[in-house]
Amino acid sequence: MHYTKLIEQIKNRRDELQVTQETLAEISGVGLRTLKEFESGKGNPTLKTVSKLADALGLKLYLQIKSIE
């Protein structure tokens, strides 16, 4: 699954705050390798991982489930 907009928002926020990947990994509790894979579009993060990154960057994460009808 590809998370282009989500990746872009995480990267942009990290850049705005002038936070390195190493620092974000440390403060969020997400592994550096996991973060690098996610930001490069190669990873498949869990909701928990995305939530940790969002929290560390001061972002709110909303989950919307679409019904199939």
C-alpha positions as CSV (number, residue, x, y, z in Angstrom):
1,M,0.0,0.0,0.0
2,H,1.3,3.5,-0.8
3,Y,0.9,6.4,1.6
4,T,2.1,9.3,-0.6
5,K,0.2,12.1,1.1
6,L,0.9,10.8,4.6
7,I,4.6,10.4,3.9
8,E,4.6,14.0,2.5
9,Q,2.9,15.4,5.6
10,I,5.3,13.6,8.0
11,K,8.3,14.8,6.0
12,N,7.1,18.3,5.7
13,R,6.3,18.6,9.4
14,R,9.7,17.1,10.3
15,D,11.4,19.7,8.0
16,E,9.3,22.5,9.5
17,L,10.4,21.6,12.9
18,Q,14.0,21.0,11.7
19,V,14.0,17.5,13.2
20,T,16.3,14.9,11.7
21,Q,15.2,11.4,11.0
22,E,17.5,10.2,13.8
23,T,16.0,12.6,16.3
24,L,12.4,11.8,15.3
25,A,13.2,8.1,15.6
26,E,14.5,8.7,19.1
27,I,11.7,10.8,20.4
28,S,8.9,8.8,18.8
29,G,10.2,5.4,19.8
30,V,10.1,4.3,16.1
31,G,13.2,2.5,14.8
32,L,15.4,4.6,12.5
33,R,15.3,1.9,9.8
34,T,11.5,1.8,10.0
35,L,11.3,5.6,9.7
36,K,13.7,5.6,6.7
37,E,11.7,2.9,4.9
38,F,8.4,4.7,5.6
39,E,9.7,8.0,4.3
40,S,11.2,6.4,1.2
41,G,7.8,4.8,0.4
42,K,9.2,1.3,0.8
43,G,7.8,0.5,4.3
44,N,4.4,-0.7,5.4
45,P,3.9,0.9,8.8
46,T,1.4,-0.1,11.3
47,L,-1.2,2.3,12.6
48,K,0.7,2.3,15.9
49,T,3.9,3.4,14.1
50,V,2.2,6.2,12.2
51,S,0.5,7.3,15.5
52,K,3.8,7.5,17.3
53,L,5.3,9.6,14.5
54,A,2.3,11.9,14.4
55,D,2.4,12.4,18.2
56,A,6.1,13.2,18.2
57,L,5.5,15.8,15.5
58,G,2.5,17.4,17.1
59,L,0.1,16.1,14.4
60,K,-3.4,14.6,14.9
61,L,-4.2,11.4,13.2
62,Y,-7.7,10.6,12.1
63,L,-8.9,7.3,11.0
64,Q,-11.8,7.1,8.6
65,I,-13.4,3.8,7.6
66,K,-15.4,3.8,4.4
67,S,-18.4,1.6,4.1
68,I,-18.8,-0.5,1.0
69,E,-22.3,-0.2,-0.3
